[in-house]
Amino acid sequence: MKRFARSIRAIAAAFALLAVLVAAVPLAAFSDVAGPPYTWTLSSSLTDPYVNTGPATNGVVQLYLWAVPGSGEGWTRTSLWFSTDQGIPFLAASPLNGISIPETYYFAVEGCPVQPIPVADVLVLDIPGEICITPNPLTGTNCTWNCSEPPVAWQNSTIGYSNQGTPCAFETWDPCGTVGVESDTWGRIKATYR
């Protein structure tokens, strides 16, 4: 009987330890394992991120790059760019609404907006075709970092702009991989272990 009582106490202690460990892990770690999507769109509207088609004007037009955070998840920065392989040439981007471009092909925001927001004016030459949102050509990433500590990067879902029908689009719920919290060079990291 004593052995049975000790076994019950050991099982109770194990469950108590498990309860403490589970309580220490944020609930967000268990919710939405695939993560919240971030959708980036090119729209001809400053008030609606989903005006992604229009007639070709054969002139310079202003589009807007929109951030549309999913599941109420805010964002701090994104790495993306524009493909002109499909006909509509990209000319320039100018940040809006307190957005900055701290590095080439990155957009950053103060705070942690959770609502759709126009991020930049995008000037294009509106000849027949489409323009797509694509990975950053320097890093190959098309990711948005959330507001957690440390930030977690998620692949961007994207909707481009077309004057020839349905715009190019890409949908994903996948993470971008690990995010370093300190900058360093690969050479310095290798030298540490030589």
Secondary structure, DSSP 8 states (H G I E B T S, - for coil): -HHHHHHHHHHHHHHHHHHHHHHHS-GGGTS-TT---EEEEEES-SS-TT--B----SSEEEEEEEEEESTT--EEEEE-EEE-TTB--EEEEEE-TT-B--STTEEE-SS---S-EEEEEEEEE--SSEEEEE--TTT---EEEESSSS--EEEEEEE-EESSSS--EE----B-----SS---HHHHHHHT-
